[in-house]
Amino acid sequence: MKYVEKVLETLKAQNPNEPEFHQAATEILSSLQVVIEKHPEYEKAGLLERFVEPERVVMFRVPWVDDQGNVQVNKGYRVQFNSAIGPYKGGLRFHPSVNLSIIKFLGLEQILKNSLTGLPIGGGKGGSNFDPKGKSDREIMAFCQSFMTELQRHIGQDTDVPAGDIGVGGREIGFLFGQYKRIRDEHVGVLTGRGLTYGGSLVRTEATGYGLVYITAEAMKQRNDSFEGKTVVISGSGNVAIYACQKAQSLGAKVVAMYDSNGYVYDPEGIKLDVVRDIKEVKRGRIKEYAERVPGAVYTEGCKGIWSLPCDVALPCATQNEIDEASAELLVKNGVKYVAEGANMPSTLKAIEVFQNAGVVFLPAKAANAGGVATSALEMAQSSQRLFWTFEEVDKKLNDIMVNIYHNIDKAAKKYGMEGNYVAGANIAGFEKVAEAMMAHGIV
Ligand code: NDP
């Protein structure tokens, strides 16, 4: 049996009931076979066995009191996966679906994504099964304070620097930072995505969505194509989706649909982003209200139907496994040319196969959504220097990083005879650097 297959089999046997972790590991390791063949020393050094085993997993209790005076208890997680090339870095997700399997899949992906940015950051991820939806600000604060009371002993500006993810935006980062500072008595860059008044970086809020569009634009440019006049479908209506929409529109695209976890809106005239932002960011309401406010727009209950809308570009920006094989087939049938993943692992393995077989330009999450963490690393750099860069400076660095990532994954795919296979290109380009660093460190 080949080394990669052996490692995958052991991983599945030793980590049962972790389907998302198996899925991510399968996707990554399958494309590393070609690298492993060139480096027999990796097997001797147990490199892959160490690569798929987190350096540390912290699981903890998060007790808090709700507005009715009831005691609530949630689960907290931090997976410190790999620190070979820098301190652990990766977001915190607050969503009822969060479990160890999801945090481990996200952490494993994060190692390679962070490596692709070219910046010195290792991989980690964390979160809780806490659901911020419908909670008062006081309840959110109580939860965040309790969560950080435990987390603070495991993180630090040179050890592990968490950020936001699903359910963790500016408000939550503020409460988490406040509690860290209170307990540790240090005003340092221990979290990224901070507000601009207390160490945050310009462009961090926009970074993932903007970066997604920058890398897609570069893939288009290489094909003498552009966003101008393209019809775009974006899933989600959160942080990543909103700024992907804004940047795509500014490059001349028409975004016709977006969704939240209840259903999707279709606006043939093009989504009015100010209305979406008012509903989602200001009122924290449901996307359904869009159709009540914008004449001609139609709301459909349920999410999946969004992929039946004809489009040139699909940008899944909500959550894992939102595009299955059937949805991918529909997109291809309706002429999609580019699919770039804003969310983490939004396409199933079968869906990816459909896109690749149909010759769709498919940009996987670890490359396409790396703009968020890259800008987080730029926030860390500014914190260390105790300086702030302008919006234009950070935006330019972000654009350069995304353009670089595109060319690196393109080159890596070509180097191993898989031209246009950016899944393989991203896994290989990300892995090579981490593997080299791990080999240099000895058996640790
Ligand atoms: P937000 O919480 O801001 O938005 C998430 C959006 O996705 C919301 O519209 C939400 O709908 C929708 N959504 C969440 N779960 C589901 C579901 N099960 N089915 C349908 N819709 C769902 O999160 P972000 O925009 O920050 O993150 C979105 C994705 O991007 C995630 O996969 C995240 O890991 C990834 N990502 C984010 C980065 C960042 O910088 N924020 C960086 C890199 C990746 P509702 O409002 O109904 O909950």
Residues whose N, C-alpha, C, O or C-beta is under 5 A from the ligand:
A	BS01	NDP	G164 D165 I166 G167 T208 G236 S237 G238 N239 V240 A241 Y259 D260 S261 N262 C303 C317 A318 T319 Q320 G342 A343 N344 N369 G372
